[in-house]
Amino acid sequence: MLLPLSFLDHAVPFSPWAMPVYFSHFLFLPLALLSLRSYAVFLRTLKSMSLAAALACVIFLVYPTTFPRVESSGVWFDLLNFIDTPANCFPSLHVALAAIAAWGLREDGRPWAPLGAAWACLITLSTVLVKQHYAADAAGGLALAVASVLLAASRAPEPSIAGEPA
């Protein structure tokens, strides 16, 4: 289902320069996960990401949304059309997973956590700038991230490696 474009959706122009930022999501997530030192934080982050993906899939089935494709050309746009569909917009998993990855870096006390947060913010902006998502999808992705982190934290403690606090 196509949604009506909001004021923000109309106001933000298609910005092809943001395509590499949008695709950097596929680099940011594994880098963030693999840099976590604490096994417990790694598991909570992974559990949060899994919850976000599962909850988003339910929402995609119950409330399927699509975004009208922008007509453009070029390598980045061709790649976008090849690997990403205009469907499953709300909530944005790009936003949710990037926010959870940034949370994991902060929770782990990584010195580059502020850089991770900035990277996640840029990914969030890119979802709207490349016209893959409505502005509401980004907000929904952030809400999904918060809900997933809180749900994952409310579960039983994860096992820890000997000598490491859970």
C-alpha positions as CSV (number, residue, x, y, z in Angstrom):
1,M,0.0,0.0,0.0
2,L,1.3,3.4,-0.9
3,L,1.0,6.0,1.8
4,P,0.4,9.7,1.3
5,L,3.6,11.7,1.3
6,S,4.1,13.8,4.4
7,F,5.4,17.4,4.4
8,L,8.9,16.0,5.2
9,D,8.7,13.4,2.3
10,H,7.9,16.3,-0.1
11,A,10.5,18.6,1.4
12,V,13.4,16.2,1.2
13,P,14.8,16.0,-2.3
14,F,16.1,12.8,-3.8
15,S,19.8,12.9,-3.1
16,P,21.8,10.3,-5.1
17,W,25.0,11.2,-3.1
18,A,23.4,9.5,-0.1
19,M,23.3,6.1,-1.8
20,P,26.8,5.0,-0.5
21,V,25.7,5.9,3.0
22,Y,22.5,3.8,2.5
23,F,24.5,0.8,1.4
24,S,27.1,1.3,4.2
25,H,24.5,-0.3,6.4
26,F,25.7,-3.7,5.1
27,L,29.2,-2.8,6.3
28,F,28.3,-1.1,9.6
29,L,26.3,-3.9,11.1
30,P,28.9,-6.6,10.9
31,L,31.7,-4.2,11.8
32,A,29.8,-3.1,14.9
33,L,28.9,-6.7,15.9
34,L,32.4,-8.0,15.4
35,S,34.0,-5.2,17.4
36,L,32.0,-5.9,20.6
37,R,34.3,-7.3,23.3
38,S,31.7,-8.4,25.8
39,Y,30.0,-11.7,25.0
40,A,26.9,-10.6,27.0
41,V,26.6,-7.3,25.1
42,F,27.2,-9.2,21.8
43,L,24.3,-11.6,22.6
44,R,22.0,-8.8,23.8
45,T,22.7,-6.8,20.6
46,L,22.2,-9.9,18.4
47,K,19.0,-10.8,20.3
48,S,17.7,-7.2,19.9
49,M,18.4,-7.3,16.2
50,S,16.7,-10.7,15.9
51,L,13.6,-9.3,17.7
52,A,13.5,-6.2,15.6
53,A,13.7,-8.3,12.4
54,A,10.9,-10.7,13.6
55,L,8.6,-7.9,14.8
56,A,9.2,-6.0,11.5
57,C,8.3,-9.1,9.5
58,V,5.0,-9.4,11.4
59,I,4.3,-5.7,10.7
60,F,5.2,-6.2,7.0
61,L,2.6,-8.9,6.8
62,V,-0.1,-7.1,8.7
63,Y,0.6,-3.6,7.3
64,P,2.4,-3.9,4.0
65,T,3.7,-0.5,2.7
66,T,5.6,0.5,-0.4
67,F,7.4,3.6,-1.5
68,P,7.0,5.0,-5.0
69,R,10.3,4.5,-6.8
70,V,12.2,7.5,-8.1
71,E,13.3,7.2,-11.7
72,S,17.0,7.6,-12.0
73,S,20.0,5.8,-13.4
74,G,23.6,5.1,-12.4
75,V,25.5,2.4,-10.7
76,W,24.2,3.1,-7.2
77,F,20.6,3.3,-8.3
78,D,21.0,0.1,-10.4
79,L,22.4,-1.6,-7.3
80,L,19.5,-0.3,-5.2
81,N,16.9,-1.7,-7.7
82,F,18.8,-5.0,-7.7
83,I,19.0,-5.7,-4.0
84,D,16.3,-3.6,-2.4
85,T,12.6,-3.6,-3.2
86,P,10.2,-0.6,-2.7
87,A,8.2,-2.8,-0.3
88,N,8.4,-3.5,3.4
89,C,8.9,0.1,4.3
90,F,7.3,0.5,7.7
91,P,9.2,0.2,10.0
92,S,12.6,0.7,8.5
93,L,15.0,-2.2,9.3
94,H,17.9,-0.1,8.0
95,V,17.1,2.4,10.8
96,A,16.3,-0.2,13.5
97,L,19.3,-2.4,13.0
98,A,21.7,0.5,12.7
99,A,20.4,2.1,15.9
100,I,20.7,-1.3,17.7
101,A,24.3,-1.7,16.4
102,A,25.1,1.8,17.7
103,W,23.5,1.0,21.1
104,G,25.6,-2.2,21.3
105,L,28.8,-0.2,20.7
106,R,27.8,2.3,23.4
107,E,26.8,-0.5,25.8
108,D,30.1,-2.2,25.2
109,G,32.0,1.0,26.0
110,R,33.8,1.1,22.7
111,P,35.8,4.3,22.2
112,W,34.3,4.7,18.7
113,A,30.7,4.5,19.9
114,P,30.0,8.2,19.1
115,L,31.2,7.5,15.6
116,G,28.9,4.5,15.4
117,A,26.0,6.7,16.6
118,A,26.8,9.3,13.9
119,W,27.0,6.5,11.3
120,A,23.6,5.2,12.4
121,C,22.2,8.7,12.2
122,L,23.5,9.1,8.6
123,I,22.1,5.8,7.6
124,T,18.7,6.9,9.1
125,L,18.9,10.2,7.0
126,S,19.9,8.3,3.9
127,T,16.7,6.1,4.0
128,V,14.7,9.2,3.4
129,L,17.3,11.0,1.1
130,V,17.4,8.1,-1.3
131,K,13.6,7.8,-1.3
132,Q,13.5,4.2,-0.1
133,H,11.4,5.1,3.0
134,Y,8.8,7.6,4.2
135,A,9.9,9.8,7.1
136,A,7.4,7.9,9.3
137,D,9.3,4.7,8.4
138,A,12.5,6.1,10.0
139,A,10.6,7.1,13.1
140,G,9.0,3.6,13.2
141,G,12.5,2.1,12.9
142,L,13.8,4.0,15.9
143,A,10.7,3.0,17.9
144,L,11.3,-0.6,16.9
145,A,14.9,-0.4,17.9
146,V,14.0,0.9,21.4
147,A,11.3,-1.7,21.9
148,S,13.6,-4.5,20.8
149,V,16.5,-3.4,23.1
150,L,14.1,-3.2,26.0
151,L,12.5,-6.6,25.3
152,A,15.9,-8.2,24.9
153,A,17.1,-6.7,28.2
154,S,14.0,-7.9,30.0
155,R,14.8,-11.6,29.2
156,A,16.8,-13.9,31.4
157,P,20.5,-13.1,31.6
158,E,22.7,-14.5,28.9
159,P,25.6,-16.9,29.6
160,S,29.0,-15.3,30.0
161,I,32.5,-16.4,29.2
162,A,34.4,-17.4,32.3
163,G,35.8,-14.4,34.1
164,E,33.5,-11.9,32.3
165,P,30.5,-10.4,34.1
166,A,27.1,-11.1,32.5
